[in-house]
């Protein structure tokens, strides 16, 4: 067995190059949404910045969680093998067979067809285990008790909403059941679309990380809400480009209702409405934005100079008049 000293009195299993493996003891879920085909991973751990280590996903290919005494290679290599045509089980079997230290790994995979595979090595630190269901797998190691992963599975199966929401509920259930015996520190969620566009950055539905927090799942849920709002705002812009005004208005409204604290969402919605012939709909939003944060009105002439607003002094003035008058304005 090849072991290396990571810190005084702590030995960890080495990877194939002899470098120590990250100690990402954690609980996670990999899943495919049967309705949309989206693929995702969600994870929480008492480990700083778990996001770059555990979750991996690629649109139209699959999702991977690699944890415990982590060999990060399982993530990109697992996706590569599934992309080549292997099922999740075939890809995982191939990687476990080639790993001299697989007894310390915990890895789960789901492919684009919803087939799942999971490996919990015999030397994963207790309490450790996994449970699979229809197009998902939950897995955990170094937990406070063996109730964590069954609680995650039960919560996921009962949950309603999109894939991100259901995976968040699984994490919350795992934490409520005891979670990581060491406590909480970081979390991450990665959700990709069913089909690849060939541009990975366009395929992310959610790609969010909480690096260090006393309540990582709560913070991750907040970030998911904000990302959902921004996704709706982008959807509104897309509808406008397609001349689907009612659909655009609905998307914008849902966006700023979902995140009412984000003034920017209302500002860009108002701008898109105004520049697409819906000036009367835009004005109330401009007034609300400017009343909360007056500085946004100063952007109008700047945007006009770069073609994002009509370069018309009358229109610029019309919009800027929606801001509340300051003492300086009243003195003029």
Secondary structure, DSSP 8 states (H G I E B T S, - for coil): --EEEEETTEEEEB-TTS-B-EEE-EEEEEEE-TTT--EEEEEEESSTTGGGTSEEEETTTEEEEEEEEE-THHHHHHHHHHHTT--HHHHHHHHHHH-TTGGGEEEEEEETT--EEEEE-TTS-SS-EEEEETTEEEEESSBSSTTHHHHHHHHHHH--SSHHHHHHHHHHHHHHTT-BTT---EEEEEEE-SS--S-HHHHEEEEEEE-S-TTHHHHHHHHHHHHHHHHHHHHHHHHHHTT-HHHHHHHHHHHHHHTTT-HHHHHHHHHHHHTTT-HHHHHHHHHHHHHH-GGGGGHHHHHHHTTSS---HHHHHHHHTTS---HHHHT-
